[in-house]
Amino acid sequence: MGHAHHGGGGSTTANIGLKRFAVVGSPNSGKTTLFNALTGLHAKTGNYPGVTVARFEGRMRLDDRDPVVVEDLPGTYSLDPISPDEQIVVDVLDTDHHGADHHGADHHGSDHHGAAVDVPDALLVLLNATTLRRSLGLVAQIQQTGLPICVVLTFTDDLARRQGRLDVPALTRALGVPVVTVVAGRRDGLADLRRAMAESDSWSTPVVAPPTDPAEVTAWIESVLASSDYQVPEVDHRTRRIDAVVLHPVIGTAIFLLTMFLFFQTIFTVAAPLQGYVEAGFGWLGDLVAAHLDIPWLSAFLSQAVIGGVGSVLVFLPQIALLFVLIAVLEGTGYLARAAFLMDRVMARAGLEGRAFVALLSSVACAIPGIMATRSLPSARDRLATMMGAPLMTCAARLPVYILLVSILLPAGSRIGPFSGRGVVMFALYLLGAVSAMLVAAVFKKFTSRGGPVLPFYMEMPPYQVPRLKTVAAEVWTAVSAFLRKVTSIIMVATVVLWVLLNLPLRGDAELTAAGVDTGSETAVAAYVIDHSYAASVGKAVEPVFAPLGFDWRINIGILSSLAAREVFVATLGQVAAAENPEEPAAALTAMRVQDGPQAGRLLFDAPTIAALLVFFMYALQCMSTVGVMRRESGSWKWPAIAFCYMFALAWMLGLAARTVVAALW
């Protein structure tokens, strides 16, 4: 089934002319989970606002007829938008701009940016049965659009478990529209919904539309609830008892920090053996190439570029997978929503709100969805301030760099008390990145804000539950497959280009002999060629900039190449190490020494240099995709340019400070 992802624009050409269903509902109503179940896709789900901030499309077949398009809209509590993501919903449902006929014809309008928007033929309005009173206000507004509606009740199992009650046939009569019960995340009830969607042309409509006056709407809601014999569910006592501790200002914060600390301890202790297997696999491939390939340039390409470069990134796949397993588990239990609630207090002191932390939280996987999640912020200045801080959150692309450098800095058995030393350092890096992101957002807020009231931040606390294995597996596979695509596309291309630059210009035997190189030693030849390559010239040209941080040309070229993707830094060092010692590239990397200058002979990756590198990668904006998304979301190149410059300056200055402090203490 095909799909498309829109920031607010129209549908793809392949979907034009097909019947369209839009999925509408409040955050945490099971909207995106239902969308995934209907279409077979894996759109990101979450139990806090800001996860879905754009439009997602997918296809499904109801019968033997043409497929239909299902569109997942951002969550909203009403059709009175206060943020760009809520405005997307209003634009799609704005029938005044689409025309009056909603059955069968292709109608197009435009959103508030002027982009084309396709009118849905029918709406699936999701209502959380445990919060029905609040949800009916949205139904009243949607019915004013005149679009055909089918109400989809979710969390009815939770309603029954908590001693709540609802007469679904009576609710159908009270609303005047079809009502289908579906437990989101399961396929139970989907057959009923599919049958209802196939009969959308004959959906019933209310004889009299709901009122629009707020007081009358409230009376209408009470009437619907009374007619439906609705009994409000009891408070989830288990959730309430846990939240009394987890949401405590002091104890809850300590639990959050402890959870994150154990998070990174797990990544190092559990994934390390798996990483060893992957490294052994690439070592076996290297031996295979050396034993069976007699073409020198092809052997060098495979051993240095593919195995030494790309392979040096792929060895971190176990850590990447485990990172997303842990994130998916924390989110599936409902804990991440609590973390966002706790951080709302912290953000408020900086003049920001909980939605800002939600955007920053989304940046842990990648800064791009984090920047897009700023659409949930009502204030344009808050969006801008959060956007400028989001790239400082430690994303998955930094993880291979951090693991490589921390592994060189600390031996595998190092301990800090009873804990893994490497895990403690990783926790500190992630914590410092998060604190820096919030501080930067607060500073930009201070300098760009003209004051004004802070709009309310509404976020539901979902009940604690055991994560569904299928959901966790789908989210992990989505993240891992994205990493593999990146490795086999951007990182592979960058690695091949670097291999060429590291091996040109070609050197003849006469030149090598004159330079004192043993032409019979492939390792000696490779080392000389790399040290006098085009890449080395570029790296040495920028040495005056990075020399104070202790970087030589090899690190410099890695930093420049990381502008394509941060992981290319690892691939670059992997290529250089593989050329110097094909048998033990990891040992070659650790043993590298400065080749010339006043510090010639010292270990290249000593503690002060590693500290400077870690801090530099923490603060530098080295992702051009992030720059492009920032340009799109801010509407100009001004703010991406400011972000790139301030982050480079911050990275350089703090990297120098880190090197100075560690050199004095180590």
C-alpha positions in Angstrom: 0.0 0.0 0.0 1.4 3.4 -1.0 1.5 6.3 1.3 2.5 10.0 1.3 3.5 12.4 4.0 2.5 16.1 3.7 3.3 19.1 5.7 0.0 20.5 4.6 0.0 20.2 0.9 -2.2 18.3 -1.4 -2.4 14.6 -2.2 0.0 12.8 -4.5 -1.0 12.4 -8.2 -1.6 8.7 -7.7 -4.4 9.4 -5.2 -6.3 12.0 -7.2 -9.8 10.9 -8.0 -10.0 8.3 -5.3 -12.5 8.4 -2.5 -11.0 10.0 0.6 -11.6 9.4 4.3 -10.0 11.7 6.9 -9.3 10.5 10.4 -10.0 13.2 12.9 -9.7 13.2 16.7 -8.0 14.5 19.7 -4.5 13.5 20.8 -4.4 10.2 22.5 -7.6 9.0 21.0 -5.9 6.1 19.1 -6.2 8.0 15.8 -2.8 7.2 14.3 -2.9 3.6 15.6 -6.2 3.1 13.7 -4.7 4.7 10.6 -1.9 2.2 10.7 -4.3 -0.7 11.2 -6.4 0.3 8.2 -3.5 1.1 5.8 -0.8 -1.3 7.0 1.6 1.6 7.4 3.8 2.5 10.4 3.2 6.2 11.0 4.6 7.4 14.3 2.3 7.0 17.3 2.5 8.5 20.7 0.4 9.4 23.7 1.3 13.1 23.9 0.4 16.0 21.5 2.9 16.9 18.8 3.6 13.4 17.5 1.4 13.9 14.4 2.0 17.4 13.1 1.5 16.8 9.4 -0.9 14.9 7.1 -0.3 11.2 6.4 -2.0 9.4 3.5 -2.4 5.7 2.9 -4.5 3.4 0.7 -6.7 0.5 1.6 -9.3 -1.6 -0.2 -12.8 -2.0 1.1 -13.9 -4.5 -1.5 -13.2 -5.4 -5.2 -13.7 -1.7 -6.2 -11.0 0.9 -6.5 -8.9 1.6 -3.4 -9.7 4.5 -1.1 -7.4 7.0 0.5 -7.2 7.3 4.3 -5.7 10.5 5.6 -4.4 10.9 9.2 -4.8 14.5 10.4 -3.0 16.0 13.4 -4.8 15.7 16.7 -6.9 18.6 17.8 -9.4 19.3 20.6 -11.5 21.8 18.6 -11.8 23.6 15.3 -10.6 26.8 16.9 -6.9 26.5 16.0 -4.2 28.0 18.2 -1.2 26.3 16.4 -0.2 25.4 12.9 -0.8 21.7 13.3 -4.4 22.4 14.4 -4.7 24.9 11.5 -4.0 22.0 9.1 -7.2 20.2 10.4 -9.3 23.4 9.9 -8.0 23.9 6.4 -8.8 20.3 5.4 -12.4 20.6 6.8 -13.0 24.1 5.6 -15.9 23.3 3.2 -16.5 27.0 2.5 -13.3 27.0 0.3 -13.8 23.5 -1.1 -17.4 23.9 -2.4 -20.7 22.5 -1.3 -20.8 19.1 -3.0 -18.9 16.5 -1.0 -20.0 13.3 -2.8 -17.9 11.8 -5.6 -16.4 14.9 -7.2 -12.8 16.1 -6.9 -12.7 19.4 -5.0 -9.7 21.3 -4.0 -9.0 24.2 -1.8 -6.0 25.7 -0.2 -4.6 26.0 3.3 -3.5 29.2 5.1 -0.2 29.0 3.2 -1.9 28.7 -0.2 -1.0 25.1 -0.7 -3.5 22.8 -2.4 -5.7 20.8 0.0 -8.1 18.0 -1.0 -11.5 17.8 0.6 -12.3 14.5 2.2 -15.4 12.7 1.0 -16.1 11.4 4.5 -14.8 11.7 8.1 -13.9 9.1 10.7 -14.2 11.0 13.9 -12.5 9.2 16.8 -13.8 9.6 20.3 -12.1 8.3 23.4 -14.9 6.6 25.3 -13.3 7.4 28.6 -13.4 11.1 28.0 -16.6 11.3 26.0 -17.9 14.6 27.5 -14.8 16.5 26.3 -14.8 14.9 22.9 -18.4 15.7 22.0 -17.5 19.4 21.7 -15.3 18.5 18.7 -18.1 16.4 17.2 -20.5 19.3 17.4 -18.1 21.5 15.5 -17.3 18.9 12.9 -21.0 18.3 12.2 -21.3 22.0 11.2 -19.0 21.3 8.2 -21.8 19.2 6.5 -19.3 16.4 5.7 -20.5 12.8 6.1 -19.4 11.5 9.5 -18.9 8.1 11.2 -18.0 8.2 14.8 -15.4 5.6 15.9 -15.4 4.9 19.6 -12.0 3.8 21.0 -10.9 2.7 24.5 -14.3 1.1 25.2 -12.4 -1.8 26.8 -10.8 0.7 29.2 -14.2 2.2 29.8 -15.6 -1.2 30.8 -12.6 -2.1 33.0 -13.0 1.1 35.0 -16.7 0.5 35.6 -17.9 3.0 33.0 -21.0 2.5 30.8 -22.2 3.6 27.4 -25.2 2.5 25.2 -23.7 2.6 21.7 -27.0 2.2 19.8 -28.5 5.0 21.9 -25.4 7.2 21.1 -26.0 6.5 17.4 -29.6 7.8 17.7 -28.6 10.8 19.8 -25.9 11.9 17.4 -27.8 11.0 14.2 -24.7 9.5 12.7 -23.3 5.9 12.5 -21.2 4.8 15.5 -18.7 1.9 15.3 -16.7 0.5 18.3 -13.0 -0.2 17.6 -10.3 -1.1 20.1 -7.3 0.8 18.6 -4.2 -1.4 18.1 -6.2 -4.6 17.7 -8.0 -5.9 14.6 -11.2 -6.6 16.6 -13.9 -4.4 15.2 -12.0 -3.4 12.1 -14.3 -5.5 10.0 -17.3 -3.5 11.2 -15.6 -0.3 10.4 -14.6 -1.5 6.9 -18.2 -2.4 6.2 -19.3 1.0 7.4 -16.8 2.8 5.2 -18.0 0.8 2.2 -21.4 2.2 2.8 -20.3 5.8 3.4 -22.6 7.1 0.7 -25.6 6.1 2.8 -24.4 7.3 6.2 -27.2 9.0 8.2 -27.0 12.6 9.1 -28.6 14.5 12.1 -32.0 16.0 11.4 -30.9 19.2 13.2 -27.3 20.1 13.4 -25.8 20.7 16.9 -25.9 24.3 18.2 -23.0 26.7 17.9 -23.6 28.9 21.0 -21.2 27.7 23.8 -23.9 27.5 26.4 -26.2 25.6 24.0 -23.4 23.2 23.0 -22.8 22.4 26.7 -26.6 21.6 27.1 -26.4 19.5 23.9 -23.5 17.5 25.2 -25.3 16.8 28.4 -28.4 15.7 26.5 -26.4 13.3 24.3 -24.7 11.8 27.4 -28.0 11.3 29.2 -29.6 9.8 26.1 -26.7 7.4 25.8 -26.8 6.3 29.4 -23.2 7.3 29.8 -21.5 6.6 33.1 -18.2 8.3 33.6 -15.4 5.7 34.3 -13.9 5.5 37.7 -10.4 6.8 38.2 -7.7 4.2 37.3 -6.5 3.6 40.9 -3.3 1.9 39.8 -2.4 4.8 37.5 -3.3 7.3 40.2 -1.1 5.5 42.8 1.9 5.4 40.4 1.4 9.0 39.3 1.4 10.2 43.0 5.1 9.1 43.0 6.1 9.5 39.3 4.7 13.0 39.0 6.0 14.3 42.3 8.1 17.4 41.6 11.2 16.1 43.5 10.8 12.3 43.6 9.4 12.2 40.0 12.4 14.2 38.7 14.8 11.9 40.5 13.0 8.8 39.0 13.2 10.4 35.5 17.0 11.0 35.8 17.5 7.5 37.2 15.5 6.0 34.4 17.6 7.8 31.8 20.8 6.8 33.6 19.8 3.1 33.5 18.8 3.6 29.9 22.4 4.3 28.8 23.8 1.7 31.2 21.7 -0.9 29.3 22.8 0.3 25.9 26.4 -0.3 26.7 26.1 -3.5 28.7 23.5 -5.3 26.6 24.6 -4.2 23.1 28.4 -4.6 23.6 28.4 -8.4 22.9 26.2 -8.0 19.9 28.5 -5.3 18.6 31.4 -7.7 19.0 29.6 -10.2 16.7 29.1 -7.6 14.0 32.7 -6.5 14.2 33.8 -10.2 13.9 31.6 -10.5 10.9 33.2 -7.6 9.1 36.6 -8.9 10.1 35.8 -12.2 8.4 34.7 -10.3 5.3 38.0 -8.4 5.3 40.0 -11.6 5.5 37.8 -13.0 2.7 38.6 -10.0 0.4 42.3 -10.2 1.2 42.5 -14.0 0.5 40.5 -14.1 -2.8 40.8 -10.8 -4.5 44.0 -10.1 -6.5 42.9 -6.8 -8.1 44.7 -4.2 -5.9 42.4 -1.2 -6.4 39.2 -3.3 -6.0 40.7 -5.0 -2.9 41.6 -1.6 -1.4 38.1 -0.2 -2.2 36.3 -3.1 -0.6 38.6 -3.3 2.5 38.9 0.4 3.1 35.7 2.1 1.7 33.1 -0.6 2.2 34.3 -2.7 5.1 36.5 -0.1 6.8 34.2 2.8 6.1 30.6 1.7 5.9 31.3 -1.3 8.1 32.6 0.9 10.8 29.2 2.6 11.0 27.2 -0.6 10.7 28.9 -2.1 13.8 26.8 0.3 15.9 23.5 -1.2 14.6 22.9 -3.1 17.9 23.1 0.1 19.9 20.9 2.0 17.5 18.3 -0.8 17.7 18.4 -1.1 21.4 18.1 2.7 21.8 14.8 2.6 19.9 13.6 -0.5 21.7 14.0 1.3 25.0 12.3 4.5 23.7 9.4 2.5 22.3 9.0 0.6 25.6 9.0 3.8 27.7 6.5 5.4 25.3 4.3 2.3 25.2 4.0 2.2 29.0 2.8 5.8 29.1 5.9 7.0 30.9 7.2 9.5 28.3 4.0 11.5 28.6 4.8 11.8 32.3 8.3 13.0 31.4 6.8 15.7 29.3 4.6 16.7 32.1 7.5 16.9 34.6 9.5 19.0 32.2 6.6 21.4 31.7 7.5 22.9 35.1 11.1 23.4 34.0 10.2 24.9 30.7 7.7 27.3 32.4 10.6 28.9 34.3 12.3 29.7 31.0 9.1 31.2 29.6 8.3 28.2 27.5 5.6 25.6 27.8 5.3 21.8 27.8 4.7 21.6 24.0 8.3 22.9 23.7 9.7 20.0 25.6 7.5 17.6 23.5 9.3 19.0 20.4 12.7 18.6 22.1 11.8 15.1 23.2 10.9 14.2 19.5 14.5 15.3 18.6 16.1 12.4 20.5 15.6 10.2 17.5 16.2 12.9 14.9 16.1 16.7 15.0 13.9 16.8 11.9 10.7 15.5 13.5 11.5 17.6 16.5 11.6 20.8 14.4 8.4 19.7 12.7 6.8 19.1 16.1 7.2 22.8 16.9 4.1 23.2 14.7 2.1 22.3 17.9 3.3 25.5 19.6 0.7 28.3 19.4 3.3 31.1 19.5 5.5 31.8 16.5 8.3 33.0 18.8 8.1 29.9 20.9 8.3 27.8 17.7 11.4 29.7 16.6 13.1 29.5 20.0 12.4 25.8 20.3 13.5 25.2 16.7 16.9 26.8 17.4 17.4 24.5 20.4 16.1 21.2 19.0 19.4 20.3 17.1 21.3 20.3 20.4 19.3 17.3 21.6 21.4 14.2 21.2 20.0 12.5 18.1 20.6 8.9 16.9 23.2 10.1 14.3 25.5 11.2 17.1 25.3 7.8 18.8 28.0 6.1 16.7 30.4 9.0 17.1 29.9 9.1 20.9 30.2 5.3 21.2 33.4 5.3 19.1 35.1 8.1 21.1 33.9 7.0 24.5 35.2 3.5 23.7 38.6 4.9 22.9 38.6 7.0 26.0 37.6 4.3 28.5 38.4 0.6 28.4 35.5 -1.9 28.3 35.8 -2.8 32.0 36.0 0.7 33.4 33.7 1.3 36.3 32.4 4.4 38.2 31.2 2.8 41.4 29.1 -0.2 40.5 28.2 1.3 37.0 29.8 1.1 33.6 32.1 4.1 33.1 31.1 4.3 29.4 27.4 4.3 30.3 27.9 7.1 32.8 29.7 9.3 30.2 26.9 8.6 27.7 24.3 9.6 30.2 26.2 12.8 30.9 26.5 13.6 27.2 22.7 13.2 26.6 21.9 15.1 29.8 24.2 18.0 28.8 22.7 18.1 25.3 19.1 18.3 26.7 20.0 21.0 29.2 21.8 22.9 26.5 18.8 22.7 24.2 16.4 24.0 26.8 18.8 26.8 27.8 19.3 27.9 24.1 15.5 27.8 23.5 15.1 30.0 26.6 17.7 32.5 25.5 16.2 32.8 22.0 12.7 33.1 23.6 14.0 36.0 25.8 15.5 37.9 22.8 12.7 37.3 20.3 9.6 37.5 22.6 7.6 40.7 23.2 5.8 39.2 26.1 2.1 38.2 26.2 0.1 35.5 27.9 1.2 31.8 27.7 -1.6 29.8 26.2 -2.7 26.7 28.1 -1.0 23.4 27.5 -3.4 20.4 27.7 -2.0 16.9 27.9 -3.7 13.7 29.0 -2.0 11.2 31.2 -2.7 7.8 29.5 -3.2 4.8 31.8 -0.1 2.7 32.4 -0.1 -0.4 30.2 2.2 -3.2 28.9 3.6 -2.1 25.6 2.3 -4.2 22.6 5.1 -6.2 21.2 3.9 -5.6 17.6 3.9 -1.8 18.1 7.4 -1.9 19.7 8.7 -4.1 16.9 7.2 -1.8 14.2 8.7 1.3 15.7 12.1 -0.3 16.1 12.1 -1.7 12.5 11.1 1.7 11.2 14.1 3.3 12.9 16.5 0.6 12.0 15.4 0.4 8.4 15.8 4.2 8.2 19.4 3.9 9.6 20.2 1.1 7.1 18.8 3.2 4.2 21.0 6.1 5.3 24.0 3.9 5.5 23.5 2.4 2.0 22.7 5.8 0.4 24.1 9.0 1.9 26.9 7.4 4.0 27.9 5.0 1.2 28.1 7.8 -1.4 30.0 10.1 1.0 32.4 7.2 1.8 33.1 6.4 -1.8 33.8 10.1 -2.6 36.1 10.2 0.4 37.9 7.0 -0.7 38.6 8.6 -4.0 39.9 11.8 -2.4 42.0 9.7 0.0 43.6 7.8 -2.8 44.3 10.5 -5.4 46.5 11.6 -6.9 48.0 8.3 -7.9 51.7 7.7 -6.9 54.2 5.9 -9.1 56.9 3.5 -7.7 59.6 6.0 -8.5 58.0 8.7 -6.3 57.3 6.2 -3.5 60.9 4.9 -3.6 62.3 8.5 -3.6 60.2 9.2 -0.5 61.6 6.1 1.3 58.4 4.0 1.1 58.8 0.3 0.9 56.9 -0.4 -2.3 56.6 -4.1 -1.4 54.4 -3.2 1.6 50.8 -2.4 0.8 50.2 -0.9 4.2 53.2 1.5 3.8 52.1 2.5 0.3 48.5 3.1 1.4 49.6 5.2 4.4 51.9 7.4 2.2 49.2 7.8 -0.4 46.6 8.8 2.2 48.9 11.2 3.9 49.6 13.0 0.6 46.1 12.8 -0.9 43.6 15.5 -1.9 41.7 14.8 1.2 44.8 15.3 3.3 45.4 18.7 1.6 41.9 19.8 2.4 42.2 18.6 6.0 45.6 20.4 6.4 44.1 23.6 4.9 41.6 24.0 7.7 44.1 23.0 10.4 44.6 26.6 11.7 40.9 26.6 12.6 40.9 23.3 14.5 44.5 23.1 15.7 43.7 24.7 19.1 41.3 21.8 19.7 44.0 19.3 19.1 42.6 18.0 15.8 44.9 17.0 12.9 44.0 16.7 9.2 42.5 13.2 9.7 40.0 14.5 12.3 39.4 17.6 10.2 38.4 15.7 7.1 36.1 13.6 9.2 34.4 16.7 10.6 34.0 18.2 7.1 32.6 14.9 5.7 30.2 14.7 8.6 28.3 17.6 7.1 26.7 15.0 4.8 25.8 12.8 7.9 27.4 12.7 11.3 28.0 9.0 10.9 30.4 9.7 8.0 32.9 10.9 10.6 33.1 7.3 11.9 33.3 6.0 8.3 36.2 8.4 7.5 38.3 7.4 10.5 37.5 3.8 9.7 38.9 4.1 6.2 42.1 5.8 7.4 42.5 3.1 10.1 41.9 0.3 7.7 44.5 1.6 5.4 47.1 1.9 8.2 46.3 -1.5 9.7 43.9 -3.7 7.6 44.1 -6.5 10.2 43.3 -4.5 13.3 41.7 -1.1 12.3 40.4 -0.5 15.8 43.9 -0.9 17.2 45.3 1.4 14.5 42.7 4.1 15.4 43.7 4.0 19.1 47.4 4.1 18.3 47.3 7.0 15.8 49.8 9.7 16.6 50.2 13.3 15.5 52.5 13.3 12.5 54.0 16.8 12.5 54.1 20.1 14.3 55.0 21.0 17.8 52.9 18.1 19.2 54.3 15.4 16.8 54.4 12.0 18.4 51.6 12.4 20.9 48.6 10.1 20.8 46.0 11.7 18.4 43.1 10.4 20.4 44.2 11.4 23.9 41.8 12.3 26.6 41.8 16.1 26.0 41.3 15.7 22.2 38.5 13.2 22.7 36.8 15.6 25.2 37.0 18.4 22.6 35.6 16.1 19.9 32.7 15.0 22.1 31.8 18.5 23.0 32.2 19.7 19.4 29.9 17.1 18.1 27.4 17.8 20.9 27.0 21.5 19.7 27.9 21.7 16.0 25.1 21.7 13.5 26.4 19.0 11.1 23.2 17.9 9.4 22.2 19.6 6.1 18.9 17.8 6.2 18.1 19.6 9.5 19.2 22.9 8.0 16.8 22.3 5.1 13.9 21.5 7.3 14.6 24.5 9.5 14.6 26.7 6.4 11.2 25.3 5.4 9.6 25.7 8.8 11.0 29.2 9.5 10.2 30.4 6.0 13.7 31.9 5.2 17.4 31.1 5.2 18.0 33.7 8.0 17.4 31.4 11.0 19.2 28.3 9.6 22.2 30.5 8.9 22.1 31.9 12.5 21.7 28.4 13.9 24.7 27.1 11.9 26.9 30.0 12.9 26.0 30.1 16.6 26.3 26.3 17.0 29.7 26.2 15.3 30.9 29.1 17.5 29.5 27.4 20.6 31.0 24.0 19.5 34.5 25.5 19.0 34.6 27.6 22.2 33.2 24.9 24.4 35.4 22.2 22.7 38.5 24.4 23.5 37.3 24.8 27.1 36.7 21.0 27.5 40.2 20.3 26.1 41.8 22.8 28.5 40.0 21.5 31.5 40.7 17.8 30.7 44.3 18.5 29.9 44.7 20.1 33.3 43.0 17.3 35.2 43.9 14.1 33.2 
